[in-house]
Structures are given as structure tokens and as C-alpha cells.
Amino acid sequence: MDSESHPHLEFFGRAKDAAVREVFINTFIIVILTMAGVVITCSISAYSFARMKWRDRDLMFALLLSSMMLPYAVTLIPSFIGWSKSGLTNTFVPLIAPA
């Protein structure tokens, strides 16, 4: 067996060379913006469904629930096609905007 297959502390030193800081910052940006978007949009829609009376509210609530029941794999390819046609692949926008 070669020494690469066993864990050693020297591998942690190599991780610093792999741009860990950049990966951490990118992840932090995506998580913070996504969480903010989810809190804002969910709060607004929950208030609207719970407290306001408007036409076709029950229909929209049923559509919201049915969209939540779809497996992610069903919407994966159509989402990719939409984002690639808009030219936003390889950006943070497709990761943050669905929130």
C-alpha cells in the first residue's frame, strides 16, 4: 500500500494550498443570501395565506403545496435548461434565486 491511502497530518497542510479560504467565502455568501431570501419570501407568503383574503387563495395554496411535493429530480433538467438559456450558468444566481 502506498502512503497516499493512509491518513496523515501533512494532508491538512496541503488543504491550505487548495484555496480553502475561497471555497469557504463562496459557501458563506451563498448560504447567507439563500437564507435571507427564504426567510423573506416565506414570511411574505405565509402572512398572505394566513391573514389576507383574496380571490383564488385556496387554488394558489394548493399549487404551492403540490410544487413542494415534486421531487427535485423532476425539476432539475428544466431548471438547468432555463438557467443556461438565460446565460447564468457558472454564477451564484441559480443557487440563490430559487430561494
C-alpha positions in Angstrom: 0.0 0.0 0.0 1.2 3.5 -0.7 1.4 6.3 1.8 -1.4 8.3 0.0 -4.1 5.8 1.1 -3.5 6.3 4.8 -4.5 9.5 6.7 -1.6 11.7 7.8 -1.4 15.2 9.3 0.5 16.5 6.4 -2.6 16.3 4.2 -4.1 19.2 6.3 -1.2 21.3 5.3 -1.9 20.6 1.6 -5.5 21.7 2.1 -4.4 25.3 2.7 -2.9 25.2 -0.8 -6.2 24.2 -2.3 -7.9 27.6 -1.9 -9.9 26.6 1.1 -10.4 30.2 2.0 -12.0 31.0 -1.4 -14.3 28.0 -1.1 -15.4 29.0 2.4 -16.1 32.5 1.4 -18.2 31.4 -1.6 -20.1 29.0 0.6 -20.7 31.7 3.2 -22.0 34.1 0.6 -24.4 31.5 -1.0 -25.7 30.4 2.4 -26.3 33.9 3.8 -28.1 35.2 0.7 -30.2 32.0 0.3 -31.2 32.1 4.0 -32.2 35.8 3.7 -34.2 35.1 0.5 -36.0 32.1 2.1 -36.9 34.0 5.3 -38.2 37.0 3.4 -40.2 35.1 0.7 -41.6 32.5 3.2 -42.7 35.2 5.7 -44.5 37.2 3.0 -46.3 34.3 1.5 -47.2 32.8 4.9 -48.7 36.1 6.0 -50.6 36.4 2.7 -52.0 32.9 3.0 -52.8 33.2 6.7 -54.2 36.7 7.2 -55.3 38.1 3.8 -58.4 37.1 1.9 -58.0 37.2 -1.9 -59.5 35.6 -4.9 -58.2 32.1 -5.7 -56.2 31.9 -2.5 -57.0 28.3 -2.0 -56.0 27.4 -5.5 -52.7 29.2 -5.1 -52.1 27.4 -1.8 -52.9 24.0 -3.5 -50.4 24.9 -6.3 -47.8 25.8 -3.7 -48.2 22.6 -1.8 -48.2 20.5 -5.0 -45.0 22.2 -6.2 -43.4 21.3 -2.8 -44.3 17.6 -3.3 -42.4 17.4 -6.6 -39.1 15.5 -6.3 -36.1 17.7 -7.0 -35.0 15.4 -9.8 -38.2 16.2 -11.8 -37.3 19.9 -12.0 -33.5 19.6 -12.3 -33.2 19.4 -16.1 -35.8 22.0 -16.9 -34.2 24.4 -14.4 -30.8 23.8 -15.9 -32.1 24.5 -19.4 -33.8 27.7 -18.2 -30.6 29.0 -16.5 -28.4 28.1 -19.4 -30.7 29.8 -21.9 -30.5 32.9 -19.7 -26.7 32.7 -19.7 -26.4 32.5 -15.9 -24.7 29.1 -15.6 -21.4 29.2 -13.6 -22.7 32.0 -11.5 -24.2 32.2 -8.0 -27.6 33.3 -9.3 -29.1 29.8 -9.9 -28.1 28.8 -6.4 -29.5 31.9 -4.7 -32.5 32.9 -6.9 -34.8 29.9 -6.2 -34.9 31.0 -2.5 
